Amino acid sequence: MQGWHSYLDSATPIFLLEAHSDRILLELRDNFLRSASRRRQNWFMLEKVTLNVTLQSHRSPTFMDCIINRRARFSASHRYYLPEWDEAENQRRFGLGSRFPGHGHNYELYVSLHKELNPYGMVENLSTVKQVIKREITSQLDYSYLNQVWPEFQQTLPTTENIARVIWQRLAPYLPLVKIQLFEHPELWAEYQGKDMEATLTVKTHFSAAHRLALPQLTLEQNSEIYGKCARVNGHGHNYHLEVSVAGEIDPRTGMIVDLGDLQKAIDELVVEPFDHTFLNKDIPYFAEVVPTAENIALHIAQLLGERIRQLGAELDKVKLIESPNNSAEIHCRGLVQAPRQLLEKTLTAV
């Protein structure tokens, strides 16, 4: 694609964000079409991608807003303990998190801002953003005991999701926030978007499995034309990384969307243990009839988890399956009314 590694101010007469966005989108579309025609890709999916690109490329010329993200870090300790419960109940509800005097984390915070660009080409001056975050958040939370540092945590425990909510409240008077994302560690994080007490919590886990991509009604040659090396008879494997996001209301006392132990137990029982160290086509009955692409595996995981998470009092928001550093599939689950099998049949009919 032209334009990579070029200095746009000098390589182009006038740099207009909209013009370059349209040009890049058109080049991406043309390259995708050429690639798809060579390998007979799924045209049902291609039409959806092309439609999305077309819609994005016809935005108004005055569309000049943008989202920027600023990272910050702090280290702090906290304890999950409610004085109105006895020791046994606190331990039952919070496990090791209830131990005195608490435990700590190296938190990683992402602050996302959104509004129209100013005359200087910025959403906000990042130096100002940095100063605000330091003044209002990190200078107060770093090396602190969270239960005592802010009054908001006296009423509602400083869980990851509640910390994200309170950070939003404290930054909102100064910055055009669109999202707060807080990582307690690389396998647990929360996201808050200013919707009262609603937030999302994401748990990351992993499993290893083998699979083969092939439709039984097609020959080896036909499957190889569609799936390439992935159609080889004896299959191949991946170390899959799975991110499960749930949405719900933050409890005004415990600070939790869902009991974290129960959520992790559901993911382990329904997905990790059944899938780990298996040949998916042969060991998981669902994939005896459905090709175990990353997309179909993610859809099936969403189907497996949805009802169990509702029973826990939350809603499955998103399933992201990372097959390799280069490939991943995401299923946005809220409002998903069709079963994965129905979606697959519609896709195959359109090929």
C-alpha atoms as a printed R data frame, in Angstrom:
    type eleno elety resid chain resno       x       y      z
1   ATOM     1    CA   MET     A     1   0.000   0.000  0.000
2   ATOM     2    CA   GLN     A     2   1.335   3.394 -0.916
3   ATOM     3    CA   GLY     A     3   1.961   5.790  1.920
4   ATOM     4    CA   TRP     A     4   3.699   3.449  4.331
5   ATOM     5    CA   HIS     A     5   6.922   4.931  5.709
6   ATOM     6    CA   SER     A     6   6.285   8.288  4.057
7   ATOM     7    CA   TYR     A     7   6.196  11.714  5.638
8   ATOM     8    CA   LEU     A     8   2.648  12.763  4.805
9   ATOM     9    CA   ASP     A     9   3.193  16.500  5.149
10  ATOM    10    CA   SER     A    10   5.828  16.478  2.408
11  ATOM    11    CA   ALA     A    11   4.735  13.449  0.361
12  ATOM    12    CA   THR     A    12   1.244  14.889 -0.190
13  ATOM    13    CA   PRO     A    13   0.168  18.393 -1.259
14  ATOM    14    CA   ILE     A    14  -2.345  18.776  1.615
15  ATOM    15    CA   PHE     A    15  -2.841  16.266  4.389
16  ATOM    16    CA   LEU     A    16  -6.559  15.773  5.014
17  ATOM    17    CA   LEU     A    17  -7.496  12.997  7.419
18  ATOM    18    CA   GLU     A    18 -10.708  12.153  5.565
19  ATOM    19    CA   ALA     A    19  -9.077  11.917  2.143
20  ATOM    20    CA   HIS     A    20  -6.353   9.585  3.359
21  ATOM    21    CA   SER     A    21  -8.848   7.471  5.315
22  ATOM    22    CA   ASP     A    22 -10.934   6.982  2.163
23  ATOM    23    CA   ARG     A    23  -7.877   6.158  0.051
24  ATOM    24    CA   ILE     A    24  -6.569   3.620  2.576
25  ATOM    25    CA   LEU     A    25  -9.988   1.972  2.893
26  ATOM    26    CA   LEU     A    26 -10.337   1.673 -0.882
27  ATOM    27    CA   GLU     A    27  -6.879   0.127 -1.199
28  ATOM    28    CA   LEU     A    28  -7.659  -2.332  1.597
29  ATOM    29    CA   ARG     A    29 -10.904  -3.308 -0.130
30  ATOM    30    CA   ASP     A    30  -9.218  -3.826 -3.518
31  ATOM    31    CA   ASN     A    31  -6.404  -5.887 -1.989
32  ATOM    32    CA   PHE     A    32  -8.930  -7.997 -0.100
33  ATOM    33    CA   LEU     A    33 -10.952  -8.618 -3.271
34  ATOM    34    CA   ARG     A    34  -7.869  -9.695 -5.210
35  ATOM    35    CA   SER     A    35  -6.775 -12.035 -2.423
36  ATOM    36    CA   ALA     A    36 -10.245 -13.534 -2.058
37  ATOM    37    CA   SER     A    37 -10.610 -14.185 -5.791
38  ATOM    38    CA   ARG     A    38  -7.391 -16.209 -5.725
39  ATOM    39    CA   ARG     A    39  -8.426 -18.454 -2.861
40  ATOM    40    CA   ARG     A    40 -12.241 -18.670 -3.278
41  ATOM    41    CA   GLN     A    41 -12.969 -17.182  0.117
42  ATOM    42    CA   ASN     A    42 -16.377 -17.138  1.754
43  ATOM    43    CA   TRP     A    43 -18.340 -14.571 -0.265
44  ATOM    44    CA   PHE     A    44 -21.029 -14.230  2.378
45  ATOM    45    CA   MET     A    45 -18.416 -12.911  4.795
46  ATOM    46    CA   LEU     A    46 -16.733 -10.857  2.074
47  ATOM    47    CA   GLU     A    47 -19.922  -8.954  1.348
48  ATOM    48    CA   LYS     A    48 -20.257  -8.054  5.035
49  ATOM    49    CA   VAL     A    49 -16.684  -6.778  5.211
50  ATOM    50    CA   THR     A    50 -17.037  -4.785  1.993
51  ATOM    51    CA   LEU     A    51 -20.287  -3.227  3.208
52  ATOM    52    CA   ASN     A    52 -18.663  -2.126  6.462
53  ATOM    53    CA   VAL     A    53 -15.776  -0.531  4.610
54  ATOM    54    CA   THR     A    54 -18.137   1.280  2.257
55  ATOM    55    CA   LEU     A    55 -20.193   2.696  5.098
56  ATOM    56    CA   GLN     A    56 -17.108   3.890  6.948
57  ATOM    57    CA   SER     A    57 -15.648   5.547  3.850
58  ATOM    58    CA   HIS     A    58 -18.703   7.744  3.233
59  ATOM    59    CA   ARG     A    59 -18.668   9.696  6.466
60  ATOM    60    CA   SER     A    60 -19.140  13.423  6.319
61  ATOM    61    CA   PRO     A    61 -16.043  15.483  5.365
62  ATOM    62    CA   THR     A    62 -16.437  17.348  8.659
63  ATOM    63    CA   PHE     A    63 -15.961  14.123 10.633
64  ATOM    64    CA   MET     A    64 -12.815  14.952 12.589
65  ATOM    65    CA   ASP     A    65 -13.281  13.321 15.983
66  ATOM    66    CA   CYS     A    66 -10.938  10.715 17.381
67  ATOM    67    CA   ILE     A    67 -10.282   8.474 20.391
68  ATOM    68    CA   ILE     A    68  -6.924   8.661 22.141
69  ATOM    69    CA   ASN     A    69  -5.649   6.413 24.917
70  ATOM    70    CA   ARG     A    70  -3.284   7.204 27.762
71  ATOM    71    CA   ARG     A    71  -1.673   4.562 29.952
72  ATOM    72    CA   ALA     A    72  -0.744   4.992 33.606
73  ATOM    73    CA   ARG     A    73   0.432   2.622 36.318
74  ATOM    74    CA   PHE     A    74   0.189   2.401 40.086
75  ATOM    75    CA   SER     A    75   0.808  -0.205 42.767
76  ATOM    76    CA   ALA     A    76  -1.658  -0.609 45.602
77  ATOM    77    CA   SER     A    77  -3.072  -3.108 48.076
78  ATOM    78    CA   HIS     A    78  -6.653  -3.909 49.060
79  ATOM    79    CA   ARG     A    79  -8.685  -6.367 51.063
80  ATOM    80    CA   TYR     A    80 -12.076  -7.919 50.365
81  ATOM    81    CA   TYR     A    81 -13.739  -7.891 53.765
82  ATOM    82    CA   LEU     A    82 -17.103  -6.654 55.053
83  ATOM    83    CA   PRO     A    83 -17.390  -6.007 58.810
84  ATOM    84    CA   GLU     A    84 -21.069  -6.995 58.909
85  ATOM    85    CA   TRP     A    85 -20.074 -10.558 57.959
86  ATOM    86    CA   ASP     A    86 -18.165 -12.931 60.212
87  ATOM    87    CA   GLU     A    87 -14.803 -14.421 59.262
88  ATOM    88    CA   ALA     A    88 -16.343 -17.589 57.853
89  ATOM    89    CA   GLU     A    89 -18.730 -15.706 55.546
90  ATOM    90    CA   ASN     A    90 -16.010 -13.347 54.331
91  ATOM    91    CA   GLN     A    91 -13.763 -16.292 53.559
92  ATOM    92    CA   ARG     A    92 -16.579 -18.136 51.798
93  ATOM    93    CA   ARG     A    93 -17.412 -15.136 49.620
94  ATOM    94    CA   PHE     A    94 -13.958 -13.715 48.954
95  ATOM    95    CA   GLY     A    95 -11.569 -16.613 49.503
96  ATOM    96    CA   LEU     A    96  -7.919 -15.624 49.910
97  ATOM    97    CA   GLY     A    97  -8.866 -12.019 49.135
98  ATOM    98    CA   SER     A    98 -10.328 -11.707 52.643
99  ATOM    99    CA   ARG     A    99  -7.037 -12.381 54.435
100 ATOM   100    CA   PHE     A   100  -5.634  -9.730 56.778
101 ATOM   101    CA   PRO     A   101  -3.937  -7.340 56.130
102 ATOM   102    CA   GLY     A   102  -4.683  -7.564 52.392
103 ATOM   103    CA   HIS     A   103  -2.789  -8.155 49.173
104 ATOM   104    CA   GLY     A   104  -1.476  -5.980 46.346
105 ATOM   105    CA   HIS     A   105  -1.301  -5.564 42.571
106 ATOM   106    CA   ASN     A   106   0.608  -3.648 39.950
107 ATOM   107    CA   TYR     A   107  -2.353  -1.956 38.263
108 ATOM   108    CA   GLU     A   108  -2.292  -0.783 34.660
109 ATOM   109    CA   LEU     A   109  -4.792   1.930 33.729
110 ATOM   110    CA   TYR     A   110  -5.921   2.983 30.247
111 ATOM   111    CA   VAL     A   111  -7.855   6.228 29.930
112 ATOM   112    CA   SER     A   112  -9.676   6.691 26.599
113 ATOM   113    CA   LEU     A   113 -10.752  10.177 25.495
114 ATOM   114    CA   HIS     A   114 -13.057  11.139 22.645
115 ATOM   115    CA   LYS     A   115 -14.035  14.409 20.994
116 ATOM   116    CA   GLU     A   116 -13.413  16.489 17.867
117 ATOM   117    CA   LEU     A   117  -9.839  17.406 17.041
118 ATOM   118    CA   ASN     A   118  -8.806  20.899 18.051
119 ATOM   119    CA   PRO     A   119  -7.042  23.284 15.614
120 ATOM   120    CA   TYR     A   120  -3.705  21.774 16.675
121 ATOM   121    CA   GLY     A   121  -4.732  18.269 15.560
122 ATOM   122    CA   MET     A   122  -5.253  16.895 19.069
123 ATOM   123    CA   VAL     A   123  -8.152  15.558 21.110
124 ATOM   124    CA   GLU     A   124  -6.373  16.813 24.227
125 ATOM   125    CA   ASN     A   125  -2.804  17.860 24.899
126 ATOM   126    CA   LEU     A   126  -1.237  14.655 26.215
127 ATOM   127    CA   SER     A   127   0.924  16.605 28.635
128 ATOM   128    CA   THR     A   128  -2.252  17.960 30.206
129 ATOM   129    CA   VAL     A   129  -3.839  14.498 30.224
130 ATOM   130    CA   LYS     A   130  -0.771  13.073 31.947
131 ATOM   131    CA   GLN     A   131  -0.841  15.787 34.601
132 ATOM   132    CA   VAL     A   132  -4.562  15.310 35.303
133 ATOM   133    CA   ILE     A   133  -4.222  11.539 35.686
134 ATOM   134    CA   LYS     A   134  -1.250  11.946 37.992
135 ATOM   135    CA   ARG     A   135  -2.907  14.658 40.104
136 ATOM   136    CA   GLU     A   136  -6.320  13.023 40.434
137 ATOM   137    CA   ILE     A   137  -5.440   9.312 40.380
138 ATOM   138    CA   THR     A   138  -1.942   7.876 40.485
139 ATOM   139    CA   SER     A   139  -0.388  10.258 43.007
140 ATOM   140    CA   GLN     A   140  -3.191   9.348 45.417
141 ATOM   141    CA   LEU     A   141  -3.422   5.605 44.740
142 ATOM   142    CA   ASP     A   142   0.206   4.619 44.221
143 ATOM   143    CA   TYR     A   143   1.579   2.673 47.217
144 ATOM   144    CA   SER     A   144  -1.727   3.047 49.064
145 ATOM   145    CA   TYR     A   145  -4.154   0.774 50.895
146 ATOM   146    CA   LEU     A   146  -7.206   1.260 48.689
147 ATOM   147    CA   ASN     A   147  -9.830   0.443 51.324
148 ATOM   148    CA   GLN     A   148  -8.844   3.588 53.223
149 ATOM   149    CA   VAL     A   149  -7.551   6.018 50.605
150 ATOM   150    CA   TRP     A   150 -10.868   7.254 49.143
151 ATOM   151    CA   PRO     A   151 -14.289   7.526 50.836
152 ATOM   152    CA   GLU     A   152 -15.948   5.743 47.879
153 ATOM   153    CA   PHE     A   153 -14.215   2.541 48.962
154 ATOM   154    CA   GLN     A   154 -15.640   2.738 52.482
155 ATOM   155    CA   GLN     A   155 -19.107   1.923 51.147
156 ATOM   156    CA   THR     A   156 -18.189  -0.285 48.172
157 ATOM   157    CA   LEU     A   157 -15.150  -2.568 48.193
158 ATOM   158    CA   PRO     A   158 -12.248  -1.634 45.869
159 ATOM   159    CA   THR     A   159 -12.693  -4.424 43.329
160 ATOM   160    CA   THR     A   160 -11.209  -3.964 39.874
161 ATOM   161    CA   GLU     A   161 -14.566  -2.991 38.379
162 ATOM   162    CA   ASN     A   162 -15.385  -0.551 41.183
163 ATOM   163    CA   ILE     A   163 -11.946   1.090 41.061
164 ATOM   164    CA   ALA     A   164 -12.494   1.665 37.325
165 ATOM   165    CA   ARG     A   165 -15.887   3.252 38.054
166 ATOM   166    CA   VAL     A   166 -14.519   5.586 40.723
167 ATOM   167    CA   ILE     A   167 -11.568   6.596 38.540
168 ATOM   168    CA   TRP     A   168 -14.085   7.614 35.855
169 ATOM   169    CA   GLN     A   169 -16.016   9.720 38.356
170 ATOM   170    CA   ARG     A   170 -12.853  11.506 39.474
171 ATOM   171    CA   LEU     A   171 -11.542  12.181 35.957
172 ATOM   172    CA   ALA     A   172 -14.843  13.068 34.255
173 ATOM   173    CA   PRO     A   173 -14.852  16.749 35.357
174 ATOM   174    CA   TYR     A   174 -11.509  17.293 33.611
175 ATOM   175    CA   LEU     A   175 -11.355  14.986 30.570
176 ATOM   176    CA   PRO     A   176 -13.734  13.909 27.739
177 ATOM   177    CA   LEU     A   177 -13.857  10.275 28.819
178 ATOM   178    CA   VAL     A   178 -15.228   7.470 26.696
179 ATOM   179    CA   LYS     A   179 -13.750   4.445 28.490
180 ATOM   180    CA   ILE     A   180 -11.715   3.442 31.535
181 ATOM   181    CA   GLN     A   181  -9.903   0.114 31.413
182 ATOM   182    CA   LEU     A   182  -8.116  -1.192 34.504
183 ATOM   183    CA   PHE     A   183  -5.889  -4.281 34.550
184 ATOM   184    CA   GLU     A   184  -5.414  -5.903 37.942
185 ATOM   185    CA   HIS     A   185  -3.029  -8.303 36.208
186 ATOM   186    CA   PRO     A   186  -2.693  -9.590 32.607
187 ATOM   187    CA   GLU     A   187  -5.480 -12.144 33.085
188 ATOM   188    CA   LEU     A   188  -8.072  -9.963 34.844
189 ATOM   189    CA   TRP     A   189  -9.335  -6.509 33.909
190 ATOM   190    CA   ALA     A   190 -12.424  -4.308 34.037
191 ATOM   191    CA   GLU     A   191 -13.918  -1.746 31.690
192 ATOM   192    CA   TYR     A   192 -16.238   1.118 32.580
193 ATOM   193    CA   GLN     A   193 -17.977   3.502 30.169
194 ATOM   194    CA   GLY     A   194 -19.890   5.826 32.460
195 ATOM   195    CA   LYS     A   195 -23.149   3.838 32.597
196 ATOM   196    CA   ASP     A   196 -24.130   4.272 36.249
197 ATOM   197    CA   MET     A   197 -23.161   1.030 38.010
198 ATOM   198    CA   GLU     A   198 -22.740  -1.093 34.862
199 ATOM   199    CA   ALA     A   199 -19.290  -2.409 33.975
200 ATOM   200    CA   THR     A   200 -17.620  -5.370 32.294
201 ATOM   201    CA   LEU     A   201 -15.111  -7.793 33.766
202 ATOM   202    CA   THR     A   202 -12.776  -9.925 31.633
203 ATOM   203    CA   VAL     A   203 -11.038 -13.144 32.619
204 ATOM   204    CA   LYS     A   204  -8.259 -14.539 30.427
205 ATOM   205    CA   THR     A   205  -7.307 -18.211 30.368
206 ATOM   206    CA   HIS     A   206  -5.863 -20.744 27.930
207 ATOM   207    CA   PHE     A   207  -6.065 -24.296 26.614
208 ATOM   208    CA   SER     A   208  -4.159 -26.378 24.063
209 ATOM   209    CA   ALA     A   209  -5.954 -28.332 21.348
210 ATOM   210    CA   ALA     A   210  -5.583 -29.752 17.847
211 ATOM   211    CA   HIS     A   211  -8.019 -29.445 14.959
212 ATOM   212    CA   ARG     A   212  -8.454 -29.999 11.234
213 ATOM   213    CA   LEU     A   213 -10.360 -27.643  8.947
214 ATOM   214    CA   ALA     A   214 -12.286 -29.656  6.365
215 ATOM   215    CA   LEU     A   215 -15.869 -30.139  5.220
216 ATOM   216    CA   PRO     A   216 -16.742 -33.862  5.064
217 ATOM   217    CA   GLN     A   217 -18.693 -33.494  1.817
218 ATOM   218    CA   LEU     A   218 -15.650 -32.122 -0.030
219 ATOM   219    CA   THR     A   219 -12.542 -33.868 -1.350
220 ATOM   220    CA   LEU     A   220  -9.090 -33.312  0.108
221 ATOM   221    CA   GLU     A   221  -8.226 -31.176 -2.905
222 ATOM   222    CA   GLN     A   222 -11.332 -29.030 -2.473
223 ATOM   223    CA   ASN     A   223 -10.746 -28.611  1.252
224 ATOM   224    CA   SER     A   224  -7.102 -27.722  0.614
225 ATOM   225    CA   GLU     A   225  -8.212 -25.042 -1.808
226 ATOM   226    CA   ILE     A   226 -10.422 -23.485  0.880
227 ATOM   227    CA   TYR     A   227  -8.431 -24.085  4.069
228 ATOM   228    CA   GLY     A   228  -4.862 -24.482  2.783
229 ATOM   229    CA   LYS     A   229  -2.464 -26.354  5.092
230 ATOM   230    CA   CYS     A   230  -5.155 -26.435  7.785
231 ATOM   231    CA   ALA     A   231  -6.930 -29.168  5.759
232 ATOM   232    CA   ARG     A   232  -4.086 -31.675  6.105
233 ATOM   233    CA   VAL     A   233  -5.443 -35.039  7.191
234 ATOM   234    CA   ASN     A   234  -3.714 -35.393 10.557
235 ATOM   235    CA   GLY     A   235  -4.505 -31.876 11.744
236 ATOM   236    CA   HIS     A   236  -2.399 -29.381 13.693
237 ATOM   237    CA   GLY     A   237  -2.591 -27.633 17.064
238 ATOM   238    CA   HIS     A   238  -2.616 -24.288 18.863
239 ATOM   239    CA   ASN     A   239  -2.118 -22.850 22.304
240 ATOM   240    CA   TYR     A   240  -5.436 -21.009 22.449
241 ATOM   241    CA   HIS     A   241  -5.874 -17.946 24.650
242 ATOM   242    CA   LEU     A   242  -9.444 -17.219 25.690
243 ATOM   243    CA   GLU     A   243 -10.889 -13.938 26.976
244 ATOM   244    CA   VAL     A   244 -14.380 -14.065 28.495
245 ATOM   245    CA   SER     A   245 -16.056 -10.723 29.253
246 ATOM   246    CA   VAL     A   246 -19.181 -10.457 31.387
247 ATOM   247    CA   ALA     A   247 -21.359  -7.403 31.964
248 ATOM   248    CA   GLY     A   248 -23.550  -6.458 34.874
249 ATOM   249    CA   GLU     A   249 -24.321  -4.093 37.714
250 ATOM   250    CA   ILE     A   250 -21.655  -3.466 40.326
251 ATOM   251    CA   ASP     A   251 -22.984  -4.566 43.707
252 ATOM   252    CA   PRO     A   252 -23.130  -1.424 45.901
253 ATOM   253    CA   ARG     A   253 -21.529  -3.267 48.829
254 ATOM   254    CA   THR     A   254 -19.240  -6.010 47.497
255 ATOM   255    CA   GLY     A   255 -18.187  -3.999 44.441
256 ATOM   256    CA   MET     A   256 -18.520  -7.072 42.238
257 ATOM   257    CA   ILE     A   257 -20.391  -7.738 38.999
258 ATOM   258    CA   VAL     A   258 -20.190 -11.462 39.601
259 ATOM   259    CA   ASP     A   259 -18.464 -13.773 42.044
260 ATOM   260    CA   LEU     A   260 -15.026 -14.131 40.462
261 ATOM   261    CA   GLY     A   261 -14.473 -17.636 41.810
262 ATOM   262    CA   ASP     A   262 -17.797 -18.822 40.379
263 ATOM   263    CA   LEU     A   263 -17.007 -17.235 37.007
264 ATOM   264    CA   GLN     A   264 -13.605 -18.896 36.793
265 ATOM   265    CA   LYS     A   265 -15.139 -22.211 37.855
266 ATOM   266    CA   ALA     A   266 -17.743 -21.975 35.072
267 ATOM   267    CA   ILE     A   267 -15.095 -21.267 32.426
268 ATOM   268    CA   ASP     A   268 -12.907 -24.122 33.674
269 ATOM   269    CA   GLU     A   269 -15.750 -26.652 33.885
270 ATOM   270    CA   LEU     A   270 -17.473 -25.822 30.602
271 ATOM   271    CA   VAL     A   271 -14.534 -24.904 28.368
272 ATOM   272    CA   VAL     A   272 -10.978 -25.364 29.620
273 ATOM   273    CA   GLU     A   273 -11.229 -28.885 31.066
274 ATOM   274    CA   PRO     A   274 -13.308 -30.357 28.196
275 ATOM   275    CA   PHE     A   275 -11.216 -28.687 25.449
276 ATOM   276    CA   ASP     A   276  -7.672 -28.861 26.817
277 ATOM   277    CA   HIS     A   277  -5.348 -31.413 25.148
278 ATOM   278    CA   THR     A   278  -8.022 -32.702 22.770
279 ATOM   279    CA   PHE     A   279  -8.387 -33.190 19.038
280 ATOM   280    CA   LEU     A   280 -11.463 -31.002 18.689
281 ATOM   281    CA   ASN     A   281 -12.910 -32.748 15.607
282 ATOM   282    CA   LYS     A   282 -12.952 -36.120 17.371
283 ATOM   283    CA   ASP     A   283 -13.162 -35.379 21.103
284 ATOM   284    CA   ILE     A   284 -15.794 -32.614 21.165
285 ATOM   285    CA   PRO     A   285 -19.119 -33.920 19.768
286 ATOM   286    CA   TYR     A   286 -20.170 -30.502 18.468
287 ATOM   287    CA   PHE     A   287 -17.201 -30.386 16.095
288 ATOM   288    CA   ALA     A   288 -17.984 -33.751 14.552
289 ATOM   289    CA   GLU     A   289 -20.357 -31.798 12.289
290 ATOM   290    CA   VAL     A   290 -19.056 -28.227 12.558
291 ATOM   291    CA   VAL     A   291 -15.648 -27.178 11.215
292 ATOM   292    CA   PRO     A   292 -13.590 -26.031 14.249
293 ATOM   293    CA   THR     A   293 -12.383 -22.718 12.870
294 ATOM   294    CA   ALA     A   294 -11.468 -20.091 15.448
295 ATOM   295    CA   GLU     A   295 -14.781 -18.393 14.646
296 ATOM   296    CA   ASN     A   296 -16.832 -21.543 15.260
297 ATOM   297    CA   ILE     A   297 -14.910 -22.428 18.421
298 ATOM   298    CA   ALA     A   298 -15.594 -18.939 19.795
299 ATOM   299    CA   LEU     A   299 -19.283 -19.234 18.871
300 ATOM   300    CA   HIS     A   300 -19.552 -22.596 20.599
301 ATOM   301    CA   ILE     A   301 -17.836 -21.278 23.729
302 ATOM   302    CA   ALA     A   302 -20.341 -18.412 23.807
303 ATOM   303    CA   GLN     A   303 -23.158 -20.938 23.526
304 ATOM   304    CA   LEU     A   304 -21.721 -23.036 26.360
305 ATOM   305    CA   LEU     A   305 -21.205 -20.129 28.752
306 ATOM   306    CA   GLY     A   306 -24.240 -17.916 28.159
307 ATOM   307    CA   GLU     A   307 -26.807 -19.597 30.387
308 ATOM   308    CA   ARG     A   308 -24.356 -20.410 33.199
309 ATOM   309    CA   ILE     A   309 -23.267 -16.770 33.418
310 ATOM   310    CA   ARG     A   310 -26.902 -15.639 33.505
311 ATOM   311    CA   GLN     A   311 -27.398 -17.962 36.468
312 ATOM   312    CA   LEU     A   312 -24.507 -16.157 38.179
313 ATOM   313    CA   GLY     A   313 -26.359 -12.854 37.798
314 ATOM   314    CA   ALA     A   314 -24.386 -11.356 34.904
315 ATOM   315    CA   GLU     A   315 -24.540 -11.386 31.112
316 ATOM   316    CA   LEU     A   316 -21.992 -12.769 28.680
317 ATOM   317    CA   ASP     A   317 -20.686  -9.723 26.822
318 ATOM   318    CA   LYS     A   318 -17.854 -10.952 24.614
319 ATOM   319    CA   VAL     A   319 -15.811 -14.042 23.838
320 ATOM   320    CA   LYS     A   320 -12.410 -13.540 22.220
321 ATOM   321    CA   LEU     A   321 -10.405 -16.556 21.104
322 ATOM   322    CA   ILE     A   322  -6.772 -15.940 20.185
323 ATOM   323    CA   GLU     A   323  -5.572 -18.790 17.996
324 ATOM   324    CA   SER     A   324  -2.121 -17.298 17.402
325 ATOM   325    CA   PRO     A   325  -0.505 -13.853 17.687
326 ATOM   326    CA   ASN     A   326  -1.742 -13.245 14.133
327 ATOM   327    CA   ASN     A   327  -5.287 -14.635 14.318
328 ATOM   328    CA   SER     A   328  -8.192 -14.118 16.702
329 ATOM   329    CA   ALA     A   329 -11.992 -14.221 16.626
330 ATOM   330    CA   GLU     A   330 -14.438 -12.151 18.688
331 ATOM   331    CA   ILE     A   331 -18.090 -12.828 19.399
332 ATOM   332    CA   HIS     A   332 -20.103  -9.933 20.804
333 ATOM   333    CA   CYS     A   333 -22.728 -11.880 22.669
334 ATOM   334    CA   ARG     A   334 -25.337  -9.400 23.876
335 ATOM   335    CA   GLY     A   335 -28.253  -9.562 21.468
336 ATOM   336    CA   LEU     A   336 -26.931 -12.728 19.826
337 ATOM   337    CA   VAL     A   337 -30.128 -14.694 19.323
338 ATOM   338    CA   GLN     A   338 -29.083 -17.335 16.799
339 ATOM   339    CA   ALA     A   339 -27.304 -20.510 17.826
340 ATOM   340    CA   PRO     A   340 -23.883 -21.091 16.288
341 ATOM   341    CA   ARG     A   341 -25.231 -24.021 14.237
342 ATOM   342    CA   GLN     A   342 -27.811 -21.763 12.582
343 ATOM   343    CA   LEU     A   343 -25.174 -19.148 11.805
344 ATOM   344    CA   LEU     A   344 -22.947 -21.798 10.245
345 ATOM   345    CA   GLU     A   345 -25.725 -23.152  8.029
346 ATOM   346    CA   LYS     A   346 -26.539 -19.659  6.765
347 ATOM   347    CA   THR     A   347 -22.875 -19.049  5.955
348 ATOM   348    CA   LEU     A   348 -22.443 -22.356  4.107
349 ATOM   349    CA   THR     A   349 -25.630 -21.825  2.108
350 ATOM   350    CA   ALA     A   350 -24.291 -18.523  0.827
351 ATOM   351    CA   VAL     A   351 -20.938 -19.945 -0.379
